[in-house]
Amino acid sequence: MSAYVYVLGCRSNDRVLTYVGWTNDIERRVAQHNAGKGARSTRGRLWQLLHSESFATKAEAMSREWHLKRERAFRKALAEKIGR
C-alpha cells in the first residue's frame, strides 16, 4: 500500500497558508479538505496541491510529514508559487 505526504496552499486575505498531511489517496483527501471535511484548520478555504511525495509505508509518510511541518523555508518557497 502506498502512502503520500502532501502540501496544500491557499490564499487567505493578504497571506498564503500551507497545510501538510499524509494520505493513501491524494485526490480524495484534497477534495475532502475543499469540501470542509478535512482537518479543522483547513475548513472554509479553497486549497490547491503544491507538492506531494510517495512512500512505500504509512510510517515513512508520517515521518516525512513530521519533518515537512518543521521545514518552514521549504513550505514558504512552495507558497510563493500561489502568493502572486
ROMI-763767 format. One record per residue: residue number from 0; residue in three letters; x, y, z of N, C-alpha, C in turn. Coordinates in steps of 0.001 Angstrom, whole numbers. Atoms other than C-alpha are relative to their C-alpha. Example, Ala and Ser with C-alpha at 12.3 -4.5 7.8 and 13.67 -1.06 7.14 Angstrom:
<recs>
REC   resi   resn       n.u       n.v       n.w      ca.u      ca.v      ca.w       c.u       c.v       c.w
REC      0    Ala       890     -1190         0     12300     -4500      7800       900      1200         0
REC      1    Ser      -820     -1190       -60     13670     -1060      7140      -770      1090       730
</recs>
This chain:
<recs>
REC   resi   resn       n.u       n.v       n.w      ca.u      ca.v      ca.w       c.u       c.v       c.w
REC      0    Met       845     -1184         0         0         0         0       886      1242         0
REC      1    Ser      -750     -1251        58      1398      3386      -985      -616      1021       943
REC      2    Ala       446     -1114      -829      1187      6396      1282       670      1259      -546
REC      3    Tyr      -477     -1263       563      1670     10028       333        27      1090      1056
REC      4    Val       -43     -1241      -770      2701     13244      2011      -319      1104      -980
REC      5    Tyr       386     -1077       904      1210     16393       565        80      1341       701
REC      6    Val        17     -1377      -492      1478     20153       960     -1063       739      -791
REC      7    Leu      1057      -800       611     -1585     22281       275       289      1472       246
REC      8    Gly      -148     -1430      -188     -1667     26033      -152     -1284       715      -368
REC      9    Cys      1147      -835       350     -4334     28713      -224       308      1444       360
REC     10    Arg      -127     -1432      -255     -4571     32472      -321     -1089       398       980
REC     11    Ser       946      -453     -1011     -6225     33992      2745       298      1460       313
REC     12    Asn      -195     -1447      -151     -6608     37764      2747      1342       413      -594
REC     13    Asp     -1274      -498       518     -3066     39141      2446      1156      -974       221
REC     14    Arg     -1069       970      -223     -1148     35944      3198      -344     -1337      -644
REC     15    Val       181      1335       574      -648     32438      1883       198     -1010      1129
REC     16    Leu       -69      1030     -1026     -1318     29479      4161       416     -1322      -624
REC     17    Thr      -343      1344       453       112     25971      3867      -492     -1004      1027
REC     18    Tyr       422      1101      -863     -1021     22651      5287       736     -1248      -469
REC     19    Val      -719      1232       313       955     19398      5437      -769     -1175       593
REC     20    Gly       691      1188      -497      -674     15976      5743       470     -1237      -733
REC     21    Trp      -304      1254       688      -445     12347      4703     -1315      -711      -294
REC     22    Thr      1204       712       419     -2946     10049      2989       374     -1203      -863
REC     23    Asn      -171      1105       949     -3401      6920       898      -545       377     -1369
REC     24    Asp       647      -429      1243     -5361      8824     -1790       -19      1531       -37
REC     25    Ile      -156     -1465         6     -4288     12402     -2566     -1229       704      -564
REC     26    Glu      1148      -679       620     -7182     13333     -4876     -1200        26       941
REC     27    Arg      1119        71      -938     -9784     12153     -2357       221       939      1179
REC     28    Arg      -291      -814     -1185     -8030     13935       514      -100      1489      -308
REC     29    Val       112     -1420       373     -7731     17287     -1299     -1471       369      -157
REC     30    Ala      1435      -246       145    -11428     17012     -2217      -673       114      1367
REC     31    Gln       558       -89     -1348    -12248     16402      1455       328      1347       638
REC     32    His      -388     -1305      -557    -10282     19487      2518      -842      1111      -622
REC     33    Asn       745     -1051       688    -12035     21626       -96     -1502       -71       267
REC     34    Ala      1418       153      -340    -15448     20244       938      -263       320      1472
REC     35    Gly       174      -323     -1406    -14836     21278      4554       -14     -1209       909
REC     36    Lys         8      1221      -790    -14403     17696      5732      1405      -470       352
REC     37    Gly     -1372       342      -348    -10657     17740      6235       298       453      1417
REC     38    Ala      -408      -478     -1317     -8718     18938      9240      -703      1328       312
REC     39    Arg       717     -1213      -415    -10405     21709     11218       682      1276      -505
REC     40    Ser      -725     -1205       427     -7669     24203     10300      -116       275     -1493
REC     41    Thr       108      -203      1447     -8386     23725      6585     -1409       353      -444
REC     42    Arg      1398      -214       381    -12140     24268      6648      -266      1436      -433
REC     43    Gly       406     -1319       458    -13688     27155      4764       958       664      -969
REC     44    Arg      -981      -547       939    -10803     27611      2353        72      -893     -1233
REC     45    Leu      -206       769      1230    -10088     26535     -1211      1488      -286      -137
REC     46    Trp     -1394       425         0     -6839     24569     -1252       416      -533     -1360
REC     47    Gln      -553       616      1199     -4579     23572     -4108      1248      -771       402
REC     48    Leu     -1144       859      -278     -1956     20847     -4124      1267       674      -506
REC     49    Leu     -1264      -629       363      1540     22347     -4097      1121     -1014      -170
REC     50    His     -1104       954        -5      3691     19268     -3516      -497     -1334       543
REC     51    Ser       302      1322      -558      3437     15509     -2935      1199      -918      -166
REC     52    Glu     -1058       994        30      5791     12621     -2241      -629     -1350       291
REC     53    Ser       530      1352      -168      5133      8868     -2405       947      -842       855
REC     54    Phe      -774       882      -871      6269      6305       178      -599     -1392       -12
REC     55    Ala       451      1394         7      6022      2536       480      -882      -317      1206
REC     56    Thr       759       304     -1214      4615      2606      4024      -572      1258       645
REC     57    Lys       629     -1083      -765      2394      4731      6236      1020       626       964
REC     58    Ala      -982      -499      -959      5218      5028      8790       991       955      -657
REC     59    Glu      -930      -885       715      7590      6533      6215      -673      1326      -340
REC     60    Ala       733     -1224       346      4938      9017      5089      -211       870      1230
REC     61    Met       231      -763     -1225      4148     10027      8658      1290       644       509
REC     62    Ser     -1286      -560      -398      7839     10550      9395       342      1216      -864
REC     63    Arg      -278     -1116       907      8253     12758      6323      -934      1168       280
REC     64    Glu       952     -1051      -353      5100     14683      7264       526       799      1191
REC     65    Trp      -533      -647     -1205      6635     15433     10673      1134       955      -378
REC     66    His     -1119      -851       409      9783     16783      9002      -461      1194      -839
REC     67    Leu       475     -1113       843      7918     18858      6395      -709      1068       813
REC     68    Lys       678      -984      -841      5845     20516      9105       991       937       670
REC     69    Arg     -1026      -822      -627      9107     21855     10512       895       712     -1006
REC     70    Glu      -794      -639      1054     10632     22923      7170      -734      1225      -534
REC     71    Arg       748     -1204       368      9128     26400      7043       536       654     -1272
REC     72    Ala      -583      -619      1200     11545     27651      4380      -479      -722     -1261
REC     73    Phe       478       784      1135     10523     24826      2039     -1454       326      -294
REC     74    Arg      1416      -303       187      6811     25500      2604      -201      1439      -486
REC     75    Lys       102     -1391       452      7336     29233      2146       338       120     -1477
REC     76    Ala      -378        -9      1424      9064     28630     -1199     -1133      -551      -846
REC     77    Leu      1147       543       725      6129     26474     -2318     -1144      1009       -39
REC     78    Ala      1103      -955      -110      3647     29097     -1134       190      1206      -921
REC     79    Glu      -256     -1141       877      5332     31796     -3228      -546      -239     -1400
REC     80    Lys       560       314      1314      4020     29993     -6311     -1440       498      -132
REC     81    Ile      1377      -478        56       455     30981     -5395      -157      1374       631
REC     82    Gly        75     -1273      -702      1294     34152     -3493       -31      1212      -898
REC     83    Arg       -74     -1145       915      1489     36300     -6580     -1365       445      -426
</recs>
